[in-house]
Amino acid sequence: GSLRVLTIYLAGGATGVLGATCVNPNLIIGSSAGGYSLLLSNASDLIVNYETSTYRRYRSITIGILVLFDIVYDIVHVMCKKKPQVSWQTHLAGAITGLLIGLILFKCHDNTASRKSIFWICVILYCCLVIAFIIIIIQIERCTPSNQMMFQYRYFC
């Protein structure tokens, strides 16, 4: 119920910040990663409970349209360099987190062996994602001169 939704929201926000910090930490503000994680967690629920879901076709179409329009908006916004800048990295990391954590947390009405496989694959993928982000952040901090840290963040050794 509510605890699962809160977990998805907070995990999406935290992972979104980690993902954006790897590319451009100056754009992190707001809670959009949590929102994206909630949006894509709906797809997880639909995947897990597709056979028993009511209005599954409409839900699939609605989720697809929302995601498609938002991707197009982000691309147009980033290409035109309008203000304020959009941290598409945060959105992407939050969306991936929502999909993975949703597949981990949502209950399946048909508990099969394949469900357990999906659960463990998603746990491993999410842990690898977080560990990779942390390693990249540590590597960037280690290799970037301290006077360049705030001026230009993209310096790799």
ZIJO-V528308 format. One record per residue. N is the residue number from 0. RES is the residue in one small letter. SS is DSSP state (A for helix, B for strand, O for the rest). D_CENTER is the distance of its C-alpha to the mean C-alpha in whole Angstrom. Layout:
<<N,RES,SS,D_CENTER> <N,RES,SS,D_CENTER>>
//
This chain:
<<0,g,O,20> <1,s,A,19> <2,l,A,18> <3,r,A,16> <4,v,A,14> <5,l,A,14> <6,t,A,13> <7,i,A,10> <8,y,A,10> <9,l,A,11> <10,a,A,9> <11,g,A,5> <12,g,A,8> <13,a,A,9> <14,t,A,7> <15,g,A,6> <16,v,A,10> <17,l,A,10> <18,g,A,9> <19,a,A,10> <20,t,A,13> <21,c,A,14> <22,v,A,15> <23,n,O,16> <24,p,A,16> <25,n,A,18> <26,l,A,16> <27,i,O,14> <28,i,O,15> <29,g,O,14> <30,s,O,12> <31,s,A,10> <32,a,A,6> <33,g,A,8> <34,g,A,9> <35,y,A,6> <36,s,A,5> <37,l,A,9> <38,l,A,10> <39,l,A,8> <40,s,A,10> <41,n,A,13> <42,a,A,13> <43,s,A,12> <44,d,A,15> <45,l,A,17> <46,i,A,17> <47,v,A,18> <48,n,O,21> <49,y,O,22> <50,e,O,25> <51,t,O,26> <52,s,O,24> <53,t,O,26> <54,y,O,25> <55,r,A,23> <56,r,A,24> <57,y,A,23> <58,r,A,20> <59,s,A,19> <60,i,A,20> <61,t,A,19> <62,i,A,15> <63,g,A,16> <64,i,A,18> <65,l,A,15> <66,v,A,12> <67,l,A,15> <68,f,A,17> <69,d,A,14> <70,i,A,13> <71,v,A,17> <72,y,A,17> <73,d,A,15> <74,i,A,17> <75,v,A,20> <76,h,A,19> <77,v,A,18> <78,m,A,21> <79,c,A,24> <80,k,O,23> <81,k,O,23> <82,k,O,23> <83,p,O,21> <84,q,O,18> <85,v,O,15> <86,s,O,12> <87,w,A,10> <88,q,A,9> <89,t,A,7> <90,h,A,6> <91,l,A,5> <92,a,A,3> <93,g,A,2> <94,a,A,3> <95,i,A,4> <96,t,A,4> <97,g,A,5> <98,l,A,7> <99,l,A,8> <100,i,A,9> <101,g,A,11> <102,l,A,13> <103,i,A,14> <104,l,A,15> <105,f,O,16> <106,k,O,20> <107,c,O,22> <108,h,O,25> <109,d,O,26> <110,n,O,26> <111,t,O,26> <112,a,A,26> <113,s,A,24> <114,r,A,21> <115,k,A,22> <116,s,A,21> <117,i,A,18> <118,f,A,17> <119,w,A,18> <120,i,A,16> <121,c,A,13> <122,v,A,14> <123,i,A,15> <124,l,A,12> <125,y,A,10> <126,c,A,13> <127,c,A,14> <128,l,A,10> <129,v,A,11> <130,i,A,14> <131,a,A,14> <132,f,A,12> <133,i,A,15> <134,i,A,18> <135,i,A,17> <136,i,A,17> <137,i,A,20> <138,q,A,22> <139,i,A,21> <140,e,A,23> <141,r,A,26> <142,c,A,26> <143,t,O,26> <144,p,O,30> <145,s,O,30> <146,n,O,31> <147,q,O,29> <148,m,O,25> <149,m,O,25> <150,f,O,27> <151,q,O,25> <152,y,O,22> <153,r,O,22> <154,y,O,24> <155,f,O,24> <156,c,O,27>>
//
